[in-house]
Amino acid sequence: MTAPTPPRARKPRKVVSEVERVDALMDELRAGEELIQTAMRRRLDLALEANELGMTTTRIAEAVGVSQTSVSNWVRAAKARSDHLDS
């Protein structure tokens, strides 16, 4: 029989060297994430409004430059969100 393999050596834990810079980066990341979430909600609302005004998901997709499936998913998500908010 072969000898058992030795346990793996663990990587040393990372230690933050510049706490102030890390705090600033985390604040920027949180702010960026908030902007992304706001933009995504706005995109859903706009896609739903355009669809309700009679544009097909295909036409919206062509105008935006994404797939029709993506737009369909946005419209579905916006409808679900508005139904949830109405409840």
N, C-alpha and C positions, 0 to 999 in steps of 0.2 A: 504494500500500500504506500501511497505517497503521503508525505507530511502535510498537515493542514496548512493552508495559506495563512500567513501572519495577518493580523488585523490591519486595516488601512490606517495610515497616519492621517490624522485630521488636520485640516487647514487651520492655521491660527485665526482667531477672531479678528475682525477688522476693528480698528480703533479710530474714531473720528479725530482728525488732527486739527481741523479748523471749525470749531463749533459754530461760530458766528456765521461763517459762509454757508455751512450746512443749513442753519436755520433760515437764512435768506433764500437758499435754493428751495427748501420745503415750502416756504411761503409763496414763491413764484410758481411752483408745481401746483399748489392748491388753487391759486388764482387762475392758472392756465386750465386746470380741470374744470373749474366753474365756468369759464368762457366756453369750453368745448360742450359742456352739458347744456348751456344756454343756447348755443348755436344749433345743437342737435334738436332741442325742443322746438326751436323756431323753424327748422327745416321740416319737421313733422307737421307743424301747423300750416306752413305754406303749401306743402304738398297736398294736405287734406283740403285746404281752401280751393286750390286750383282744381282738384278732382271734383269737388262739390259744384264748382262753377262750370263743369262740363268737359274739362280737359281729360283725356285718357292718360292712364299711367305711362303708356308708351310715348305720348307726346311730351309729357313732363320729363321723362327719362332722357329723351333726345335733347330737350332744351338744357337740361342740367349736365348731361354727359355721363350718366350712370346707367345701370341696367334697369329694365322695366321691372324686374323682380325686386330690386332695391326700393323703387318708388312704391310698388305695391305693398311691400313690407312697412314702409313709412306711413302710408295711408292707413293700413290696418292698425298699426301701433297708435297713431294719432286718434283714430276712432275709439280704440280701447281706452286710451288715456282720457279722452273727453267723456266717455261713458262712465269711467271710474270717478271722474271729478263731479259729474252730475249726480251720482248716487249719494 
